[in-house]
């Protein structure tokens, strides 16, 4: 992903999947395209009950990846051209 949107959500009572859905909804409303990839800090997956293969988790239509360069509670969300294009 070369271009994306940085989203911040530190609501401790909300699940990670809901936070990603919020960010994806806002991205779609703002840019008119559905995002297909989201980068989060690895520490954010520790509380989630998800199976990981290397560093990728598929959650609905969005590929979830971890990156230490993304701060906790931040979401780098956008469109990865290498993945199948998301429909608008």
N, C-alpha and C positions, 0 to 999 in steps of 0.2 A: 504494500500500500504506500503510495507516494503522497496522497492527499487525504486528509481525514479531519475529524472534528474531535477536540478534546472536551470531555464531559466530566464533571465532578459530582460525586454523590457520596456523602459520608453518613447517610442514614443507617445507623447500626441495627435498626429493627427491620430493615428490608433485605430480602434475599438477593444474592448476586444476579440471578436470572431476571428478577423484576427490574433491577437497576439497568441491566443491559437493554431490556425491553423499553424502558423509559428513554434511554439514550437513542435507541434505534427509531422510536416513534418521532422524537424531536428532529433527528437527522432527516428522516423521510419528509416530514412537514416542511423543513427549511430548504432542503436541496432537491426534493422531488424524486429521489431515488432511494431504494432500500439498501442499507448497508449490508455487507456480507462478511465482514471481519471486524473483530474487536480485540484489542490488546489490553491486558490488565497486568498488574503486578502479581508475581507468583504467590505472594502471601495472601492474596484475596481468594485463592482456590482452596486453601487449607480448611476452611469451614464448610466448604461445599462437598456434598456427596456425589462426586463425579469421577468417572474413570478417565484417566489420561493415558494417551499413547504419545510418547515423547513429550511435546509441549503443546499439543493441540486437542481441543475438545469441541465437538460439534454440538451446538445448542440451537435447535430449530433451524432457521435459515442462516444463522450467523456462526461463523467459525471463531471460536474463542482461542486466543493464543496468549501466552505469557511473555512478558518482557520486563527485565529488571530496570529498564530505563523509564518505565511508566511508574509514576508514584502511586502508592496505595490510595484507594478511593477515587482514582482517575481512570477514565476509559478513553482510549484512542480508537475511535470507531470510524469506519468508512468503507470504501469499495476496493477490493483487491481484484485487479484485472486478470490475475492468473486463475481465479476461481470462476466458475460459471457466472455470467452476469446476472445480477439480481434484477428482477422486473420492477418497473416503476409503479 
